[in-house]
Amino acid sequence: MRNKKISNAAVGRIVLYYRTLKTLEQSGEKIISSGKLSKLLEFTPEQIRQDLSYFGQFGVKGVGYDVENLRRSLENILGLKYSWNLAIVGVGNLGRAIANYKAFPGMGFFVNALFDVSKDLIGKKINGVKIYDSENLGSVAKRKFIDIGVITVPEDQAQKVVNVLVDVGVKGIWNFASTKIFVPPEVSIVNEDLAVGPTALSYNLSKK
Amino acid sequence: MRNKKISNAAVGRIVLYYRTLKTLEQSGEKIISSGKLSKLLEFTPEQIRQDLSYFGQFGVKGVGYDVENLRRSLENILGLKYSWNLAIVGVGNLGRAIANYKAFPGMGFFVNALFDVSKDLIGKKINGVKIYDSENLGSVAKRKFIDIGVITVPEDQAQKVVNVLVDVGVKGIWNFASTKIFVPPEVSIVNEDLAVGPTALSYNLSKK
């Protein structure tokens, strides 16, 4: 397995490959052809081959992929054997929804700190996790060994918050603010865009 | 322009192409080569060509794409010239976050009704939109000409709610419940998976 740097988009695709393989494995499939995988995943076989080729040779020509082996390899590649500490900055509706997301602990994602500016919220807990004053973001994030900062503050606060997290060594940013965020090259960022889902529906409905 | 049925994954990619072209256009770019577009979008040139080829011939060999023309074409293709009525079923944190999402009206997405089972919520308003009793989901959705149902109820309620919406003619489902939802072929569904973002970060961080 090589450790090449690949794009966020490619990692996003590998996450989808991983989840599909897990479902296949649970339903008892042993081998899957690249053609069938392509159909299930809705990417071209070339795209899938190119993405997987970053990590080595998985498929056997004319046979396909061993479902369990490939699932295991992708799990390792994705770092899902580790656990990660998350801090959510901005305890609005979206921040709360993420703090309450049940599937995260089982995948190794642990929300360890919440931050907000509101005096009414500071000191309270959500799902057993304390809400800290955003004033102390840097020092608390450092003390709690935060790996990933979840940005659910208003747009005009997002870059400021990210800068504080990056300064204390946070290496992953999951950004929900719809604004362009700048991070140094050693920091990874994933930008969420709530508009993609309904736009895909808009496409499908306008064809009816 | 042909009206072929394409996959949700392909539509998702076209939404990304559209948003990137819009940014390019706003920054004054007139023409973009397929190589540069591929690099920006993080998909192979083959994948982009294949996706766009569903709708006709856009690029000029050896020159590239006309940014404004392609953006306009994709806007039409995606149905963004229409407006769509959304109903959010389940007024928890995620439902509230979506009800308050500021970018939607500008894209033609209008939240016209909210639904919940909680007696404390029914009759109240969020962002000027009334919360109705989920008991009346079918009749209110019909009366309000709902196009897209946003599913933010607990997992075990999701299929039941979708069935009611489908029965009164709702043609689009935006599902946030982490469970497999079945819809008839004439209904489009987009499933959101909150775990993709942090898993992409897990990948990047485990390589550091």
Interface residues (C-beta under 8 A of the other chain):
Chain A: N3 K5 S7 N8 A9 A10 V11 G12 I14 V15 L16 Y18 R19 L41 E42 F43 T44 E46 Q47 Q50 I77 L78 G79 L80 Y82 W84 L86 G92 N93 L94 R96 A97 I98 N100 Y101 A103 F104 M107 G108 F109 D147 I148 K171 G172 I173 W174 S178 E186 S188 V190 E192 D193 L194 A195 V196 G197 P198 T199 A200 L201 S202 Y203 N204 L205 S206 K207 K208
Chain B: N3 K5 S7 N8 A9 A10 V11 G12 I14 V15 L16 Y18 R19 L41 E42 F43 T44 E46 Q47 Q50 I77 L78 G79 L80 Y82 W84 L86 G92 N93 L94 R96 A97 I98 N100 Y101 A103 F104 M107 G108 F109 D147 I148 K171 G172 I173 W174 S178 E186 S188 V190 E192 D193 L194 A195 V196 G197 P198 T199 A200 L201 S202 Y203 N204 L205 S206 K207 K208
